[in-house]
Amino acid sequence: MEQVLTAIDGSDVANKAVEFAVDFATWKGAVLTLVHVVPSDRVRDDEVYWDDEDHEILRQAGDVARERGIEAKLVMCSGNPAEAIARLANEVDADLVVMGSRGRGRVAGTLLGSVSKGVLDRAHRPVLVVQ
């Protein structure tokens, strides 16, 4: 069965990526994994500081999938977002990685954000960037 991995951060464009990924996974009969990466700067003494917003981002994306008949796997991890997404894509053997063109970072007006560019550079599998 095909695997679709979708990276989410709560931004509008990431929400569009979720919508696309859910439709695509439904069409292909694929397994959908939704991942939210907590940046490394929120890890102190090997302890990850996830807040309510992190859990809410995952829950909302999972609800979108569930409302359309897909039971998505929800994954939260920490580290460099581009590296973590590329690593997880390999771990789940993703046939497609779907992500937004830019997220909630400091340079929100750029055409391609640093995380999406980093995933394109690191993931040795197809990456679809939603704008």
C-alpha positions in Angstrom: 0.0 0.0 0.0 1.2 3.5 -0.8 2.4 5.8 1.9 1.8 9.6 2.0 3.6 11.7 4.6 2.3 15.3 5.2 4.2 17.8 7.3 2.1 20.3 9.2 2.8 23.4 11.3 -0.7 25.0 11.6 -0.1 27.6 8.9 -2.8 28.2 6.3 -0.6 26.7 3.5 0.1 23.6 5.7 -3.7 23.2 6.1 -4.1 23.3 2.3 -1.4 20.6 2.1 -3.5 18.5 4.5 -6.6 18.9 2.4 -4.6 17.9 -0.7 -3.0 14.9 1.0 -6.3 13.6 2.4 -7.9 13.8 -1.1 -4.8 12.1 -2.7 -4.6 9.4 -0.1 -8.3 8.7 -0.5 -7.9 8.5 -4.3 -4.9 6.2 -4.1 -6.1 4.2 -1.1 -2.8 5.2 0.6 -1.9 5.3 4.3 -1.6 8.9 5.5 0.9 10.0 8.1 0.7 13.5 9.5 3.8 14.9 11.2 4.4 18.0 13.3 8.0 18.8 14.2 8.8 20.8 17.3 12.0 22.8 16.5 15.2 21.9 18.3 15.2 25.2 20.3 12.3 23.8 22.4 14.4 20.8 23.6 16.2 21.4 26.8 18.2 18.8 28.7 16.8 16.1 26.4 13.3 17.1 27.3 10.9 18.2 24.6 8.6 21.0 25.5 5.4 20.4 23.6 2.6 22.8 24.3 -1.1 22.7 23.7 -0.8 24.3 20.3 1.4 21.5 19.1 -1.2 18.9 20.1 -4.0 21.1 18.6 -2.2 21.3 15.3 -2.0 17.5 15.0 -5.6 17.0 16.3 -7.1 19.4 13.8 -5.3 17.8 10.9 -6.3 14.4 12.1 -9.9 15.6 12.3 -9.8 16.7 8.6 -8.7 13.3 7.6 -11.2 11.5 9.8 -14.1 13.6 8.5 -13.2 12.4 5.0 -13.0 8.7 6.0 -9.2 8.5 6.5 -7.7 7.4 9.8 -4.3 9.1 9.6 -1.3 8.2 11.7 -0.3 11.2 13.9 3.4 11.8 14.7 5.0 14.5 16.7 8.8 14.7 16.9 11.5 17.2 17.6 14.6 18.4 15.9 15.6 20.3 12.7 12.2 20.2 10.9 13.7 19.5 7.4 15.9 16.7 8.7 13.1 15.2 10.8 10.6 15.2 7.9 13.1 13.6 5.5 14.1 11.0 8.1 10.5 10.1 8.8 9.8 9.9 5.0 12.5 7.2 4.8 11.2 5.4 8.0 7.7 5.1 6.7 8.9 4.5 3.1 6.8 7.4 1.9 5.8 7.3 -1.8 5.0 11.0 -1.6 5.8 13.8 0.9 3.3 16.7 0.9 4.0 20.0 2.5 3.2 23.7 2.3 5.5 26.0 0.4 6.2 28.1 3.5 5.1 27.9 7.1 5.0 30.1 10.1 8.7 31.0 10.0 10.2 34.5 10.0 10.2 35.0 6.3 6.6 34.1 5.5 6.6 36.0 2.3 9.2 33.9 0.5 8.1 31.6 -2.3 9.7 28.5 -0.9 10.4 28.3 2.8 13.6 27.0 4.4 11.9 23.8 5.6 10.3 22.9 2.3 13.6 23.6 0.5 15.5 21.5 3.1 13.1 18.6 2.6 13.5 18.9 -1.2 17.3 18.8 -0.7 17.3 15.8 1.8 14.4 13.6 0.9 15.3 11.1 -1.8 11.7 10.6 -2.8 8.9 12.7 -4.4 8.0 15.9 -2.6 4.9 17.8 -3.6 4.9 21.4 -2.4 1.5 23.1 -2.0 1.2 26.8 -2.4 
